[in-house]
Amino acid sequence: MRPEYSLGPRGRQPPSGGDPAVEGLTERQLRRIEQGECRATSAAIVALANAHGLDANAYMERLTKAMQ
C-alpha cells in the first residue's frame, strides 16, 4: 500500500518520512512544475496522481478545489 501524499510542494514527502521521489518524474521536472516554470504534461499529471494514490481525474478535481 502506498503512503498518502498531501497536495502541493510542501506535501511531496509522505508522512512516514519515506522517499519523496515521484516515479516517472525527475526531481528537476517536479521542481519546475511546482515553481510554475513549466506546465505539467499529461504523463506528469498521471505520475503525480499515482503518487497521491488517485487516478488523474480525481487528482485534477482535488487540485481545482485546492486552488479555489
PyMOL Python script that loads the backbone (N, CA, C, O; Angstrom):
from pymol import cmd

cmd.read_pdbstr("""\
ATOM      1  N   MET A   1       0.843  -1.177   0.000  1.00  0.00           N
ATOM      2  CA  MET A   1       0.000   0.000   0.000  1.00  0.00           C
ATOM      3  C   MET A   1       0.893   1.247   0.000  1.00  0.00           C
ATOM      4  O   MET A   1       1.838   1.344   0.783  1.00  0.00           O
ATOM      5  N   ARG A   2       0.587   2.180  -0.872  1.00  0.00           N
ATOM      6  CA  ARG A   2       1.359   3.411  -0.972  1.00  0.00           C
ATOM      7  C   ARG A   2       0.972   4.374   0.141  1.00  0.00           C
ATOM      8  O   ARG A   2      -0.192   4.422   0.540  1.00  0.00           O
ATOM      9  N   PRO A   3       1.935   5.141   0.647  1.00  0.00           N
ATOM     10  CA  PRO A   3       1.582   6.176   1.623  1.00  0.00           C
ATOM     11  C   PRO A   3       0.788   7.260   0.929  1.00  0.00           C
ATOM     12  O   PRO A   3       0.953   7.481  -0.271  1.00  0.00           O
ATOM     13  N   GLU A   4      -0.066   7.934   1.663  1.00  0.00           N
ATOM     14  CA  GLU A   4      -0.860   9.006   1.074  1.00  0.00           C
ATOM     15  C   GLU A   4      -0.079  10.308   1.134  1.00  0.00           C
ATOM     16  O   GLU A   4       0.359  10.727   2.205  1.00  0.00           O
ATOM     17  N   TYR A   5       0.093  10.942  -0.005  1.00  0.00           N
ATOM     18  CA  TYR A   5       0.791  12.208  -0.088  1.00  0.00           C
ATOM     19  C   TYR A   5      -0.237  13.325  -0.002  1.00  0.00           C
ATOM     20  O   TYR A   5      -1.362  13.173  -0.478  1.00  0.00           O
ATOM     21  N   SER A   6       0.141  14.439   0.599  1.00  0.00           N
ATOM     22  CA  SER A   6      -0.728  15.600   0.559  1.00  0.00           C
ATOM     23  C   SER A   6      -0.371  16.406  -0.685  1.00  0.00           C
ATOM     24  O   SER A   6       0.729  16.270  -1.219  1.00  0.00           O
ATOM     25  N   LEU A   7      -1.289  17.238  -1.144  1.00  0.00           N
ATOM     26  CA  LEU A   7      -1.076  18.001  -2.369  1.00  0.00           C
ATOM     27  C   LEU A   7      -0.217  19.221  -2.101  1.00  0.00           C
ATOM     28  O   LEU A   7      -0.261  19.797  -1.014  1.00  0.00           O
ATOM     29  N   GLY A   8       0.558  19.608  -3.088  1.00  0.00           N
ATOM     30  CA  GLY A   8       1.371  20.811  -3.008  1.00  0.00           C
ATOM     31  C   GLY A   8       2.835  20.513  -2.760  1.00  0.00           C
ATOM     32  O   GLY A   8       3.187  19.404  -2.356  1.00  0.00           O
ATOM     33  N   PRO A   9       3.703  21.510  -3.003  1.00  0.00           N
ATOM     34  CA  PRO A   9       5.135  21.286  -2.918  1.00  0.00           C
ATOM     35  C   PRO A   9       5.616  20.891  -1.522  1.00  0.00           C
ATOM     36  O   PRO A   9       6.565  20.116  -1.403  1.00  0.00           O
ATOM     37  N   ARG A  10       4.989  21.400  -0.471  1.00  0.00           N
ATOM     38  CA  ARG A  10       5.416  21.042   0.878  1.00  0.00           C
ATOM     39  C   ARG A  10       4.949  19.650   1.249  1.00  0.00           C
ATOM     40  O   ARG A  10       5.456  19.064   2.205  1.00  0.00           O
ATOM     41  N   GLY A  11       3.995  19.110   0.515  1.00  0.00           N
ATOM     42  CA  GLY A  11       3.472  17.791   0.815  1.00  0.00           C
ATOM     43  C   GLY A  11       4.085  16.692  -0.009  1.00  0.00           C
ATOM     44  O   GLY A  11       3.527  15.598  -0.089  1.00  0.00           O
ATOM     45  N   ARG A  12       5.211  16.948  -0.620  1.00  0.00           N
ATOM     46  CA  ARG A  12       5.812  15.965  -1.501  1.00  0.00           C
ATOM     47  C   ARG A  12       6.263  14.725  -0.744  1.00  0.00           C
ATOM     48  O   ARG A  12       6.205  13.619  -1.280  1.00  0.00           O
ATOM     49  N   GLN A  13       6.705  14.893   0.474  1.00  0.00           N
ATOM     50  CA  GLN A  13       7.201  13.755   1.240  1.00  0.00           C
ATOM     51  C   GLN A  13       6.049  13.068   1.973  1.00  0.00           C
ATOM     52  O   GLN A  13       5.217  13.741   2.582  1.00  0.00           O
ATOM     53  N   PRO A  14       5.993  11.738   1.920  1.00  0.00           N
ATOM     54  CA  PRO A  14       4.921  11.028   2.611  1.00  0.00           C
ATOM     55  C   PRO A  14       5.063  11.167   4.123  1.00  0.00           C
ATOM     56  O   PRO A  14       6.164  11.418   4.611  1.00  0.00           O
ATOM     57  N   PRO A  15       3.974  11.010   4.875  1.00  0.00           N
ATOM     58  CA  PRO A  15       4.013  11.174   6.323  1.00  0.00           C
ATOM     59  C   PRO A  15       5.034  10.281   7.018  1.00  0.00           C
ATOM     60  O   PRO A  15       5.553  10.652   8.071  1.00  0.00           O
ATOM     61  N   SER A  16       5.330   9.132   6.461  1.00  0.00           N
ATOM     62  CA  SER A  16       6.277   8.208   7.077  1.00  0.00           C
ATOM     63  C   SER A  16       7.719   8.690   6.966  1.00  0.00           C
ATOM     64  O   SER A  16       8.619   8.079   7.543  1.00  0.00           O
ATOM     65  N   GLY A  17       7.951   9.772   6.236  1.00  0.00           N
ATOM     66  CA  GLY A  17       9.303  10.269   6.043  1.00  0.00           C
ATOM     67  C   GLY A  17      10.072   9.483   4.993  1.00  0.00           C
ATOM     68  O   GLY A  17      11.299   9.553   4.930  1.00  0.00           O
ATOM     69  N   GLY A  18       9.351   8.738   4.174  1.00  0.00           N
ATOM     70  CA  GLY A  18       9.981   7.911   3.142  1.00  0.00           C
ATOM     71  C   GLY A  18      10.512   8.725   1.978  1.00  0.00           C
ATOM     72  O   GLY A  18      10.643   9.946   2.062  1.00  0.00           O
ATOM     73  N   ASP A  19      10.811   8.040   0.906  1.00  0.00           N
ATOM     74  CA  ASP A  19      11.388   8.651  -0.287  1.00  0.00           C
ATOM     75  C   ASP A  19      10.408   9.636  -0.910  1.00  0.00           C
ATOM     76  O   ASP A  19       9.278   9.258  -1.219  1.00  0.00           O
ATOM     77  N   PRO A  20      10.817  10.906  -1.103  1.00  0.00           N
ATOM     78  CA  PRO A  20       9.915  11.908  -1.666  1.00  0.00           C
ATOM     79  C   PRO A  20       9.788  11.847  -3.191  1.00  0.00           C
ATOM     80  O   PRO A  20       9.029  12.622  -3.772  1.00  0.00           O
ATOM     81  N   ALA A  21      10.515  10.942  -3.846  1.00  0.00           N
ATOM     82  CA  ALA A  21      10.512  10.875  -5.306  1.00  0.00           C
ATOM     83  C   ALA A  21       9.138  10.480  -5.845  1.00  0.00           C
ATOM     84  O   ALA A  21       8.389   9.738  -5.210  1.00  0.00           O
ATOM     85  N   VAL A  22       8.835  10.993  -7.019  1.00  0.00           N
ATOM     86  CA  VAL A  22       7.619  10.625  -7.733  1.00  0.00           C
ATOM     87  C   VAL A  22       8.062   9.783  -8.920  1.00  0.00           C
ATOM     88  O   VAL A  22       8.787  10.252  -9.798  1.00  0.00           O
ATOM     89  N   GLU A  23       7.621   8.545  -8.933  1.00  0.00           N
ATOM     90  CA  GLU A  23       8.005   7.640 -10.022  1.00  0.00           C
ATOM     91  C   GLU A  23       7.550   8.205 -11.356  1.00  0.00           C
ATOM     92  O   GLU A  23       6.382   8.554 -11.525  1.00  0.00           O
ATOM     93  N   GLY A  24       8.478   8.294 -12.303  1.00  0.00           N
ATOM     94  CA  GLY A  24       8.169   8.810 -13.630  1.00  0.00           C
ATOM     95  C   GLY A  24       8.565  10.261 -13.823  1.00  0.00           C
ATOM     96  O   GLY A  24       8.508  10.770 -14.942  1.00  0.00           O
ATOM     97  N   LEU A  25       8.972  10.948 -12.741  1.00  0.00           N
ATOM     98  CA  LEU A  25       9.409  12.339 -12.831  1.00  0.00           C
ATOM     99  C   LEU A  25      10.760  12.487 -12.152  1.00  0.00           C
ATOM    100  O   LEU A  25      11.012  11.885 -11.109  1.00  0.00           O
ATOM    101  N   THR A  26      11.620  13.287 -12.746  1.00  0.00           N
ATOM    102  CA  THR A  26      12.881  13.587 -12.083  1.00  0.00           C
ATOM    103  C   THR A  26      12.629  14.680 -11.050  1.00  0.00           C
ATOM    104  O   THR A  26      11.605  15.361 -11.094  1.00  0.00           O
ATOM    105  N   GLU A  27      13.564  14.842 -10.124  1.00  0.00           N
ATOM    106  CA  GLU A  27      13.450  15.916  -9.137  1.00  0.00           C
ATOM    107  C   GLU A  27      13.380  17.274  -9.842  1.00  0.00           C
ATOM    108  O   GLU A  27      12.638  18.159  -9.416  1.00  0.00           O
ATOM    109  N   ARG A  28      14.150  17.434 -10.913  1.00  0.00           N
ATOM    110  CA  ARG A  28      14.153  18.698 -11.656  1.00  0.00           C
ATOM    111  C   ARG A  28      12.790  18.967 -12.291  1.00  0.00           C
ATOM    112  O   ARG A  28      12.275  20.082 -12.211  1.00  0.00           O
ATOM    113  N   GLN A  29      12.208  17.946 -12.921  1.00  0.00           N
ATOM    114  CA  GLN A  29      10.888  18.120 -13.528  1.00  0.00           C
ATOM    115  C   GLN A  29       9.858  18.503 -12.474  1.00  0.00           C
ATOM    116  O   GLN A  29       9.061  19.418 -12.676  1.00  0.00           O
ATOM    117  N   LEU A  30       9.880  17.803 -11.359  1.00  0.00           N
ATOM    118  CA  LEU A  30       8.922  18.070 -10.290  1.00  0.00           C
ATOM    119  C   LEU A  30       9.101  19.489  -9.756  1.00  0.00           C
ATOM    120  O   LEU A  30       8.116  20.202  -9.562  1.00  0.00           O
ATOM    121  N   ARG A  31      10.323  19.899  -9.521  1.00  0.00           N
ATOM    122  CA  ARG A  31      10.600  21.245  -9.016  1.00  0.00           C
ATOM    123  C   ARG A  31      10.118  22.308 -10.007  1.00  0.00           C
ATOM    124  O   ARG A  31       9.540  23.315  -9.599  1.00  0.00           O
ATOM    125  N   ARG A  32      10.350  22.091 -11.294  1.00  0.00           N
ATOM    126  CA  ARG A  32       9.924  23.073 -12.307  1.00  0.00           C
ATOM    127  C   ARG A  32       8.411  23.186 -12.375  1.00  0.00           C
ATOM    128  O   ARG A  32       7.876  24.280 -12.551  1.00  0.00           O
ATOM    129  N   ILE A  33       7.715  22.060 -12.236  1.00  0.00           N
ATOM    130  CA  ILE A  33       6.242  22.085 -12.218  1.00  0.00           C
ATOM    131  C   ILE A  33       5.762  22.841 -10.983  1.00  0.00           C
ATOM    132  O   ILE A  33       4.893  23.707 -11.086  1.00  0.00           O
ATOM    133  N   GLU A  34       6.321  22.521  -9.817  1.00  0.00           N
ATOM    134  CA  GLU A  34       5.918  23.162  -8.562  1.00  0.00           C
ATOM    135  C   GLU A  34       6.161  24.663  -8.581  1.00  0.00           C
ATOM    136  O   GLU A  34       5.365  25.427  -8.035  1.00  0.00           O
ATOM    137  N   GLN A  35       7.246  25.088  -9.200  1.00  0.00           N
ATOM    138  CA  GLN A  35       7.602  26.508  -9.215  1.00  0.00           C
ATOM    139  C   GLN A  35       6.967  27.262 -10.377  1.00  0.00           C
ATOM    140  O   GLN A  35       7.195  28.461 -10.533  1.00  0.00           O
ATOM    141  N   GLY A  36       6.173  26.574 -11.194  1.00  0.00           N
ATOM    142  CA  GLY A  36       5.492  27.226 -12.304  1.00  0.00           C
ATOM    143  C   GLY A  36       6.394  27.547 -13.478  1.00  0.00           C
ATOM    144  O   GLY A  36       6.041  28.366 -14.327  1.00  0.00           O
ATOM    145  N   GLU A  37       7.553  26.912 -13.537  1.00  0.00           N
ATOM    146  CA  GLU A  37       8.484  27.163 -14.640  1.00  0.00           C
ATOM    147  C   GLU A  37       8.070  26.437 -15.910  1.00  0.00           C
ATOM    148  O   GLU A  37       8.527  26.785 -16.999  1.00  0.00           O
ATOM    149  N   CYS A  38       7.213  25.436 -15.785  1.00  0.00           N
ATOM    150  CA  CYS A  38       6.705  24.727 -16.951  1.00  0.00           C
ATOM    151  C   CYS A  38       5.338  24.145 -16.595  1.00  0.00           C
ATOM    152  O   CYS A  38       4.978  24.044 -15.422  1.00  0.00           O
ATOM    153  N   ARG A  39       4.609  23.778 -17.596  1.00  0.00           N
ATOM    154  CA  ARG A  39       3.299  23.158 -17.381  1.00  0.00           C
ATOM    155  C   ARG A  39       3.464  21.656 -17.275  1.00  0.00           C
ATOM    156  O   ARG A  39       4.341  21.066 -17.906  1.00  0.00           O
ATOM    157  N   ALA A  40       2.616  21.050 -16.476  1.00  0.00           N
ATOM    158  CA  ALA A  40       2.650  19.597 -16.326  1.00  0.00           C
ATOM    159  C   ALA A  40       2.069  18.944 -17.577  1.00  0.00           C
ATOM    160  O   ALA A  40       0.999  19.328 -18.051  1.00  0.00           O
ATOM    161  N   THR A  41       2.775  17.969 -18.096  1.00  0.00           N
ATOM    162  CA  THR A  41       2.258  17.194 -19.227  1.00  0.00           C
ATOM    163  C   THR A  41       1.225  16.205 -18.699  1.00  0.00           C
ATOM    164  O   THR A  41       1.094  16.030 -17.488  1.00  0.00           O
ATOM    165  N   SER A  42       0.502  15.571 -19.588  1.00  0.00           N
ATOM    166  CA  SER A  42      -0.468  14.558 -19.151  1.00  0.00           C
ATOM    167  C   SER A  42       0.244  13.409 -18.451  1.00  0.00           C
ATOM    168  O   SER A  42      -0.290  12.846 -17.495  1.00  0.00           O
ATOM    169  N   ALA A  43       1.446  13.050 -18.913  1.00  0.00           N
ATOM    170  CA  ALA A  43       2.214  11.987 -18.260  1.00  0.00           C
ATOM    171  C   ALA A  43       2.625  12.404 -16.847  1.00  0.00           C
ATOM    172  O   ALA A  43       2.617  11.578 -15.934  1.00  0.00           O
ATOM    173  N   ALA A  44       2.982  13.670 -16.661  1.00  0.00           N
ATOM    174  CA  ALA A  44       3.350  14.169 -15.334  1.00  0.00           C
ATOM    175  C   ALA A  44       2.142  14.151 -14.405  1.00  0.00           C
ATOM    176  O   ALA A  44       2.269  13.805 -13.231  1.00  0.00           O
ATOM    177  N   ILE A  45       0.976  14.518 -14.918  1.00  0.00           N
ATOM    178  CA  ILE A  45      -0.246  14.505 -14.111  1.00  0.00           C
ATOM    179  C   ILE A  45      -0.570  13.087 -13.666  1.00  0.00           C
ATOM    180  O   ILE A  45      -0.954  12.869 -12.517  1.00  0.00           O
ATOM    181  N   VAL A  46      -0.419  12.131 -14.557  1.00  0.00           N
ATOM    182  CA  VAL A  46      -0.662  10.727 -14.207  1.00  0.00           C
ATOM    183  C   VAL A  46       0.336  10.280 -13.139  1.00  0.00           C
ATOM    184  O   VAL A  46      -0.047   9.606 -12.183  1.00  0.00           O
ATOM    185  N   ALA A  47       1.611  10.646 -13.289  1.00  0.00           N
ATOM    186  CA  ALA A  47       2.633  10.267 -12.304  1.00  0.00           C
ATOM    187  C   ALA A  47       2.328  10.881 -10.943  1.00  0.00           C
ATOM    188  O   ALA A  47       2.438  10.204  -9.920  1.00  0.00           O
ATOM    189  N   LEU A  48       1.948  12.147 -10.921  1.00  0.00           N
ATOM    190  CA  LEU A  48       1.606  12.812  -9.670  1.00  0.00           C
ATOM    191  C   LEU A  48       0.359  12.196  -9.040  1.00  0.00           C
ATOM    192  O   LEU A  48       0.307  11.988  -7.828  1.00  0.00           O
ATOM    193  N   ALA A  49      -0.633  11.909  -9.860  1.00  0.00           N
ATOM    194  CA  ALA A  49      -1.854  11.276  -9.354  1.00  0.00           C
ATOM    195  C   ALA A  49      -1.534   9.923  -8.734  1.00  0.00           C
ATOM    196  O   ALA A  49      -2.028   9.601  -7.653  1.00  0.00           O
ATOM    197  N   ASN A  50      -0.718   9.141  -9.405  1.00  0.00           N
ATOM    198  CA  ASN A  50      -0.323   7.831  -8.874  1.00  0.00           C
ATOM    199  C   ASN A  50       0.402   7.976  -7.540  1.00  0.00           C
ATOM    200  O   ASN A  50       0.180   7.186  -6.622  1.00  0.00           O
ATOM    201  N   ALA A  51       1.264   8.979  -7.431  1.00  0.00           N
ATOM    202  CA  ALA A  51       1.998   9.208  -6.187  1.00  0.00           C
ATOM    203  C   ALA A  51       1.060   9.548  -5.036  1.00  0.00           C
ATOM    204  O   ALA A  51       1.355   9.261  -3.876  1.00  0.00           O
ATOM    205  N   HIS A  52      -0.076  10.164  -5.368  1.00  0.00           N
ATOM    206  CA  HIS A  52      -1.077  10.511  -4.368  1.00  0.00           C
ATOM    207  C   HIS A  52      -2.112   9.405  -4.181  1.00  0.00           C
ATOM    208  O   HIS A  52      -3.029   9.544  -3.371  1.00  0.00           O
ATOM    209  N   GLY A  53      -1.972   8.319  -4.917  1.00  0.00           N
ATOM    210  CA  GLY A  53      -2.914   7.216  -4.797  1.00  0.00           C
ATOM    211  C   GLY A  53      -4.265   7.504  -5.432  1.00  0.00           C
ATOM    212  O   GLY A  53      -5.285   6.960  -5.007  1.00  0.00           O
ATOM    213  N   LEU A  54      -4.273   8.364  -6.456  1.00  0.00           N
ATOM    214  CA  LEU A  54      -5.514   8.768  -7.125  1.00  0.00           C
ATOM    215  C   LEU A  54      -5.400   8.508  -8.619  1.00  0.00           C
ATOM    216  O   LEU A  54      -4.304   8.332  -9.151  1.00  0.00           O
ATOM    217  N   ASP A  55      -6.561   8.488  -9.295  1.00  0.00           N
ATOM    218  CA  ASP A  55      -6.499   8.494 -10.751  1.00  0.00           C
ATOM    219  C   ASP A  55      -6.380   9.958 -11.190  1.00  0.00           C
ATOM    220  O   ASP A  55      -6.604  10.869 -10.394  1.00  0.00           O
ATOM    221  N   ALA A  56      -6.032  10.171 -12.435  1.00  0.00           N
ATOM    222  CA  ALA A  56      -5.754  11.529 -12.919  1.00  0.00           C
ATOM    223  C   ALA A  56      -6.953  12.459 -12.762  1.00  0.00           C
ATOM    224  O   ALA A  56      -6.781  13.623 -12.401  1.00  0.00           O
ATOM    225  N   ASN A  57      -8.163  11.971 -13.027  1.00  0.00           N
ATOM    226  CA  ASN A  57      -9.352  12.828 -12.901  1.00  0.00           C
ATOM    227  C   ASN A  57      -9.575  13.265 -11.461  1.00  0.00           C
ATOM    228  O   ASN A  57      -9.836  14.441 -11.207  1.00  0.00           O
ATOM    229  N   ALA A  58      -9.479  12.340 -10.519  1.00  0.00           N
ATOM    230  CA  ALA A  58      -9.661  12.681  -9.103  1.00  0.00           C
ATOM    231  C   ALA A  58      -8.574  13.646  -8.639  1.00  0.00           C
ATOM    232  O   ALA A  58      -8.845  14.567  -7.868  1.00  0.00           O
ATOM    233  N   TYR A  59      -7.343  13.436  -9.109  1.00  0.00           N
ATOM    234  CA  TYR A  59      -6.237  14.319  -8.760  1.00  0.00           C
ATOM    235  C   TYR A  59      -6.505  15.742  -9.253  1.00  0.00           C
ATOM    236  O   TYR A  59      -6.321  16.705  -8.509  1.00  0.00           O
ATOM    237  N   MET A  60      -6.937  15.870 -10.501  1.00  0.00           N
ATOM    238  CA  MET A  60      -7.223  17.196 -11.054  1.00  0.00           C
ATOM    239  C   MET A  60      -8.393  17.861 -10.333  1.00  0.00           C
ATOM    240  O   MET A  60      -8.379  19.076 -10.137  1.00  0.00           O
ATOM    241  N   GLU A  61      -9.403  17.089  -9.938  1.00  0.00           N
ATOM    242  CA  GLU A  61     -10.523  17.651  -9.184  1.00  0.00           C
ATOM    243  C   GLU A  61     -10.040  18.210  -7.846  1.00  0.00           C
ATOM    244  O   GLU A  61     -10.454  19.294  -7.437  1.00  0.00           O
ATOM    245  N   ARG A  62      -9.162  17.467  -7.167  1.00  0.00           N
ATOM    246  CA  ARG A  62      -8.630  17.931  -5.880  1.00  0.00           C
ATOM    247  C   ARG A  62      -7.777  19.185  -6.061  1.00  0.00           C
ATOM    248  O   ARG A  62      -7.854  20.114  -5.256  1.00  0.00           O
ATOM    249  N   LEU A  63      -6.969  19.210  -7.111  1.00  0.00           N
ATOM    250  CA  LEU A  63      -6.163  20.398  -7.372  1.00  0.00           C
ATOM    251  C   LEU A  63      -7.043  21.615  -7.634  1.00  0.00           C
ATOM    252  O   LEU A  63      -6.767  22.711  -7.146  1.00  0.00           O
ATOM    253  N   THR A  64      -8.097  21.409  -8.402  1.00  0.00           N
ATOM    254  CA  THR A  64      -9.015  22.501  -8.711  1.00  0.00           C
ATOM    255  C   THR A  64      -9.644  23.051  -7.449  1.00  0.00           C
ATOM    256  O   THR A  64      -9.708  24.267  -7.264  1.00  0.00           O
ATOM    257  N   LYS A  65     -10.111  22.164  -6.574  1.00  0.00           N
ATOM    258  CA  LYS A  65     -10.716  22.605  -5.306  1.00  0.00           C
ATOM    259  C   LYS A  65      -9.696  23.296  -4.430  1.00  0.00           C
ATOM    260  O   LYS A  65     -10.023  24.290  -3.781  1.00  0.00           O
ATOM    261  N   ALA A  66      -8.465  22.802  -4.391  1.00  0.00           N
ATOM    262  CA  ALA A  66      -7.424  23.388  -3.555  1.00  0.00           C
ATOM    263  C   ALA A  66      -7.043  24.784  -4.027  1.00  0.00           C
ATOM    264  O   ALA A  66      -6.608  25.613  -3.227  1.00  0.00           O
ATOM    265  N   MET A  67      -7.202  25.046  -5.305  1.00  0.00           N
ATOM    266  CA  MET A  67      -6.803  26.337  -5.864  1.00  0.00           C
ATOM    267  C   MET A  67      -7.905  27.396  -5.769  1.00  0.00           C
ATOM    268  O   MET A  67      -7.658  28.569  -6.048  1.00  0.00           O
ATOM    269  N   GLN A  68      -9.091  26.999  -5.387  1.00  0.00           N
ATOM    270  CA  GLN A  68     -10.211  27.948  -5.313  1.00  0.00           C
ATOM    271  C   GLN A  68     -10.201  28.724  -4.019  1.00  0.00           C
ATOM    272  O   GLN A  68     -11.073  29.563  -3.796  1.00  0.00           O
TER     273      GLN A  68
END
""", "prot")
cmd.dss("prot")
cmd.show_as("cartoon", "prot")
cmd.util.cbc("prot")
cmd.orient("prot")
